[in-house]
């Protein structure tokens, strides 16, 4: 379960934005990148933990199924607005 999602940087213009941030999952912080764009049915989000941090999680014993679950939960939290915005 994700404890925290923080969006640190957003770039781009409507309807397409690129964002970066960090997620805390099981007490472990990892960086992520993603895009959000508007479509006829509403916003779409694609976010994933950066490859380097995925490798580190695997080395700590996290399974591929757990990683897939983490990334799905991350996307859901972003889509639902369950994030903190880091203004600094």
Backbone as a ProteinNet text record, in pm:
[ID]
protein_1_A
[PRIMARY]
XXXXXXXXXXXXXXXXXXXXXXXXXXXXXXXXXXXXXXXXXXXXXXXXXXXXXXXXXXXXXXXXXXXXXXXXXXXXXXXXXXXXXXXX
[TERTIARY]
84.3	0	88.1	50.2	124.4	91.8	196.5	175.9	167.6	241.6	246	284.1	221.3	258	280.6	397.8	431.6	469.1	396.8	430.5	525.1	644.6	748	763.8	726	749.2	642.9	585.4	487.5	528.8	529.1	564.5	461.2	446.5	358.5	239.2	163.8	45.4	-77.2	-193.4	-318.8	-326	-363.1	-422.4	-321.9	-191.4	-91.2	13.8	33.4	132.5	219.8	347	444.1	474	481.7	508.6	607.7	672.6	769.1	746	783.1	765.8	824	774.2	820.7	701.4	715.2	612.3	677.6	607.3	655.6	565.3	626.7	555.8	628.8	558.5	618.9	741.5	735	844.7	963.2	952.4	1060.7	1020.7	1109.6	1083	1135.8	1057.4	1097.5	1050	1124.6	1088.2	995	909.5	822.8	813.6	770.7	745.3	611	545	417.8	365.8	253.3	183.7	36.8	-25.7	-171.1	-219.9	-329.9	-385.3	-536.3	-599.1	-744.8	-792.9	-905.3	-968.3	-1118.7	-1192.7	-1337.8	-1399.2	-1347.3	-1403.2	-1348.9	-1258.9	-1198.3	-1048.1	-981.3	-835.5	-786.4	-672.9	-602.2	-466.2	-422.6	-294.7	-212.1	-85.3	10.7	129.9	161.7	274.2	347	479.2	556.6	680.7	723.8	845.4	962.9	1059.9	1174	1251.7	1307.6	1372.2	1477.9	1559.5	1666	1609.3	1499.6	1438	1363.7	1307.7	1247.5	1352.1	1470.1	1579.1	1617.8	1622.8	1657.9	1552.3	1424.6	1318.1	1327.1	1358.4	1373.5	1487.8	1596.5	1711.5	1675.9	1572.4	1527.6	1423.4	1397.8	1307.8	1163.8	1134.5	997.9	970.3	858.7	825.7	771.1	770.9	717.5	567.4	496.3	353.1	330.1	413.8	402.5	434.5	532.8	567.6	452.4	388.9	274.1	161.1	137.1	34.6	68.1	195.2	241.1	212.9	248.4	231.7	84.3	0.4	-142.7	-200.4	-162.6	-210.4	-161	-36.9	18.8	-66.7	-100	-182.4	-319.5	-378.6	-510.8	-506.5	-404	-393.5	-377.2	-297.4	-278.6	-409.3	-475.9	-602.4	-707.5	-708.4	-804.6	-762.6	-644.8	-598.8	-546.6	-511.7	-462.9	-311.2	-268.9	-125.7	-98.5	25.5	73.4	150.2	146.2	220.3	335.8	456.4	576.3	605.3	581.7	601.6	745.3	834.8	971.6	1059.6
-119.2	0	124.5	220.2	345.2	435.5	487.9	581.6	726.3	758.8	898.9	907	1001.9	1035.2	1185.5	1225.8	1367.8	1401.2	1495.8	1545.1	1663.3	1651	1752.8	1847.3	1801.7	1882.5	1850.9	1954.3	1938.2	2028.9	1973.5	2051	2024.8	2119.9	2100	2192.5	2184.5	2267.8	2179	2237.1	2164.8	2118.2	2000	1895.9	1790.4	1811.9	1708.7	1761.2	1691.9	1734.2	1615.4	1644.4	1546.1	1582.6	1481.8	1511.2	1411	1453.1	1369.7	1386	1282.7	1292	1171.6	1150.4	1036.3	971.4	842.5	764.3	691.2	683.4	606.2	484.4	368.6	240.8	145.5	97.3	9.8	74.1	204.3	277	303.4	265	283.3	392.8	490.1	597.9	557.8	589.6	564	680.6	709.2	817.3	762.9	851.2	812.4	924.7	887.1	981.2	944.5	1041.2	1009.2	1119.1	1089.3	1186.3	1183.9	1296.8	1305.8	1385.7	1337.8	1407.9	1395.4	1497.2	1501.2	1428.6	1359.3	1296.6	1314.4	1263.9	1279.2	1224.2	1112.4	1050.8	1106.2	1202.8	1258.8	1237.2	1265.5	1256.7	1111.7	1093.8	965.8	986.3	887.5	896.5	772.9	796.6	687.5	727.4	647.9	678.1	549.1	560	441	482.1	391.4	410.8	406.3	494.6	498.9	366.8	327.6	196.4	169.7	268	253.1	215	279.1	250.3	116.4	77.6	-54.6	-162.8	-145.2	-241	-250.8	-137	-136.8	-211.1	-194.5	-264.1	-415.7	-456.3	-598.9	-657.2	-582.9	-628.2	-641.4	-567.2	-575.9	-685.8	-763	-876.7	-852.1	-738.8	-709.2	-786.3	-856.9	-937.4	-850.7	-906.1	-835.1	-808.8	-900.6	-880.7	-763.5	-753.7	-642	-509.8	-510.7	-389.2	-346.1	-442	-409.9	-350.4	-406	-354.8	-213.2	-190.6	-57.5	44.3	12.2	108.1	134	32.8	51.6	141.3	115	197.8	341.5	359.3	492.9	568.4	505.7	570.8	606.9	517.4	544.2	663.1	669.8	781.4	913.7	914.1	1037.2	1077	982.6	1010.3	1062.2	1009.8	1051.8	1177.6	1231.6	1352.9	1329.6	1205.7	1172.9	1190.6	1314.3	1347	1475.8	1490.3	1617.8	1686.3	1818.3	1895.2	1962.2	1937.6	1996.8	2125.3	2238.4	2367	2415.2	2345.3	2391.2	2326.6
0	0	0	-80.8	-92.3	26.2	91.1	201.1	153.5	45.1	1.8	-145.5	-215.4	-353.1	-356.6	-403.3	-411.2	-555	-614.8	-747.5	-727.5	-785	-764.6	-883.1	-1003.1	-1122.4	-1226.1	-1286.7	-1394.6	-1508.2	-1629.5	-1748.5	-1856.9	-1946.1	-2060.3	-2058.1	-2165.5	-2183.7	-2195.1	-2168.4	-2185.8	-2330.9	-2362.9	-2280.3	-2233.6	-2251.3	-2225.9	-2129	-2017.1	-1918.1	-1879.5	-1856.8	-1808.4	-1663.8	-1576.6	-1436.2	-1379.4	-1271.5	-1200.3	-1051.4	-978.1	-833.9	-763.8	-643.9	-564.8	-496.5	-474.4	-408.9	-292	-181.1	-66.2	-54.2	-64.3	-64.2	28.7	130.3	231	296	311.5	373.7	282.3	156.2	59.3	-38.2	-58.7	-154	-291.5	-394.1	-532.1	-618.1	-722.9	-814.2	-923.1	-974.6	-1085.8	-1187.1	-1306.9	-1415.2	-1475.9	-1535.7	-1597	-1686.4	-1748.2	-1831.8	-1794.3	-1811.2	-1796.6	-1916.3	-1974.9	-2089.4	-2087.8	-2141.5	-2146.8	-2271.3	-2257.3	-2372.4	-2358.7	-2453.1	-2453	-2324.7	-2273.5	-2153.9	-2023.2	-2028.6	-1908.6	-1910.6	-1800.7	-1799.1	-1802.7	-1865.5	-1867.6	-1803.8	-1726.2	-1656.1	-1687.3	-1712.1	-1723.5	-1637.8	-1537.9	-1449.6	-1417.7	-1404.8	-1369.7	-1291.3	-1207.4	-1129.3	-1227.1	-1208.7	-1299.9	-1292.2	-1404.8	-1419.6	-1313.1	-1285	-1184.7	-1047.9	-1009.7	-880.1	-881.7	-997.7	-1009.1	-984.6	-1044.9	-1026	-878.9	-811.1	-668.4	-586.4	-620.6	-549.5	-571.7	-692.6	-721.9	-639.2	-628.7	-549.5	-401.5	-357.7	-218.4	-200.1	-306.2	-294.6	-334.2	-395.9	-438.6	-568.1	-573.1	-690.4	-803.9	-924.3	-1040.3	-1024	-959.8	-935.8	-840.4	-737.4	-643.2	-712.5	-801.9	-875.4	-965.6	-1031.4	-1116.7	-1033.4	-915.7	-825.7	-778.7	-745.2	-703.6	-813	-936.9	-1046	-1076.7	-1065.3	-1085	-975.2	-850.8	-739.5	-754.3	-800.4	-823	-923.8	-1034.7	-1136.9	-1082.5	-1004.4	-947.6	-852.4	-769.1	-673.9	-747.9	-853.7	-931.3	-998.1	-1060.9	-1128.5	-1032.2	-909.7	-807.5	-732.3	-763.5	-696.7	-555.6	-522.8	-389.8	-384.5	-408.6	-413.3	-336.8	-299.2	-245.5	-357.3	-359.4	-458.3	-386.1	-433.4	-375.8	-452.5	-389.1	-454.2	-454	-387.3	-375.2	-471.1
[MASK]
++++++++++++++++++++++++++++++++++++++++++++++++++++++++++++++++++++++++++++++++++++++++

